Amino acid sequence: MKNSARIDYIDCLKTYHSSLKDVSLDSINQVYLCKSPKKAINFDEFKSDYSRIHSLNDCCSVDALIQYEKDREKTILVEFKNEKIDTDTIKSIKNKIKDSYLILLDIMNLNFNEAKQHLDFILVESKKKNAGKKKNFNIIKNRIFFNAKKHCVNYNLQTFEGYMFKNVYTMNEEEFEDFVEKNI
């Protein structure tokens, strides 16, 4: 990543710092999908100011932006979903991914190829609300991917991997907590 762009990008987002716990809050149900106090950028708040400044009306965004602890050049976009994920929810998530990605390209002053080497995406879903009739299938599928030393991506979000992001993950809240402890 370009050093001057990196500095501008970090400085630009300092006022939007929050904890992962706070950005994971489902305010309607008062449920947190993450308990970690580690720092994150409240990307919804940033998007609101960015949209106002640039006169964007229908812009949407993911919930959080975080950096890997071991590799500060890498950034993760995170969307938290404390609801049953259906077709409409997936459309909404994909729109949030696209809008957030375009905003990041702008503020990070990167081209498409540079950005996809530095960005990952994680969807964190409620384990309880998405443990439906596909439960046994998902257990088997996850085991196969684990044995192959690859990660399993649900909801056809893997189409973004290698295209817009280096890695794409879908995790429940417990898996995300473990990921945060090991990587952030």
N, C-alpha and C positions, 0 to 999 in steps of 0.2 A: 504494500500500500504506500502511496506517496506520503512522505513525512509531513509536509505542510498541510495536506488534506486531513491527515490523521489528527494533528493538533487542533485544527479548526473544528473538526467533528467532535472531538472529546470536549472541548471548551463550550461548544454550542449546546451540548446536552447536560452539562453539570447541574443546571437548575431543575432538572427533571428526575434527579436521583430519588429512589425509593427503595424499599426492601422487596425482595421477591415475594415475601408473604403478603405485603400490601397490594402489589400488582396482581396477585393471584385471587384476590377477593371477588367472589360472586356477591355483589352488593344486594341483589334481590333476595337471596336465600341466606345471606350472612355466613358463607362457607368459604374457607381458604383452601385452595388446592396445593399450597406449598407453605411450609412453616419456616423456611429459611430466612434468616435476617440478612443474608448476603445482598450486596447492592445490585440494583438493576435500574434501568431507565424506564420510567413510566411512558411508554411510547404512545399510548392513547392521549395523554396530556400534551406531549410534544406535537403529535399530529394535529390536535385542535389548534394550537398556536400557529403551526406551519400552514395549515389550511386557511386560517384567517389572514395571515400575512400574504399568502399567494392567491387569495380569492378562490379557493377550491371548495365547492359546495358538497359534493357527494363522496368525499374521500373517507376511507375507513382504514383501520390499522390493527395490527396485532397488539397484544397487551404489554409486552416487555422486550427490552433489548439488553442483552448481557454479554460480557466478555469472558472468554476463557482465561483462567488464571495463569496457566502455563504458556499460553501463546496469545499475548495481548493484541496481536494483529487479527485475531479471529473473533467474530461477533456472532451471536445467536439471536434470532428473532423467536419469540415464544408467544404462543396463543394458549390461553387456559379456557377449557370448556367444562363447566359443571352442569351438563345437560346431556340428554340422550342425543347422540349424533345421528342425524338423518340427512337426506339429500339436500334440503334447504340449508342446513348447518354447514355442510361441506362446501356448497356454493359460496356462502358467506365467508368461510375460512379462506377459500381460494382468492376471493376479492381482497380480503385483508392482506394476504400474502403479496399480491401484485401491487397494491397501493403502497404498502410499507416498503417494498423493494424499490419502487421508483423514488420514493422520498429519500431512502438511503443513498441511492445512486447520486441524487442531487447533493445532499449534504456532505457526502464523503468524497465528492468530486472524482468518482471512479467510472470507468466504462464497464460495460456488461461483463466482459471476460475477466477483468480484474476483480469485480465484486463477487462473482461466483466462486472464486478461490478463497474468499475470506468470510463468507457467510454460511451459516447453518440455520435450519428451521426445526423447531420442536413444537408439536401439538401435544398438550397435556390434557388428557381427558379424565373424567370421573370414572373410576373403576366400578363403583356401585351402579351408576346410571347407564353404563355401557356393557354390562355383563349379561347380555341377553342370550338368545338362542344360539348364537355363534360361539358361545364360550368354549366348548370342547374343540371346535375347529381352530380357534385362535390359540389355544394352549398347544395343540399339535404344531400349528404353523410357527409359533414363536420358538418352540423347541427345535424344529428343523433349522430355522435361521440361526439360533444360538449355536447349534452344533456345527454349522457352516461358518461360524465366526462372522456373521453378518447381522445387521439389525433388520427387524421386520417393520415395514411401514404400512399402516392401514389407510383406508379411505382413498386409495389411488393417489395419495400425495407424493409417492415416489417419482411421479412424472416431473417434479420440480428438482429432483436430485440430478446434478450434473448439468442441468439446464439453467437454473437460477441460483442453486445452492450447492455447496460441496457435499453436505450431508443433510438428510431429512429424517426426522424421527417422529414416531408417535409413541407416547408413554402414558401410563396412568400416573397418578400423583405419587405413589410409592416409588416407582421406577425413576421419576423425575427427581425426587429427593435424593436418591442414591446417586444419580448422575451429577447433581449439583455438588454433593459432598466430594466426589472424585475429581471433578473438572473445573469447578468455579471457585 
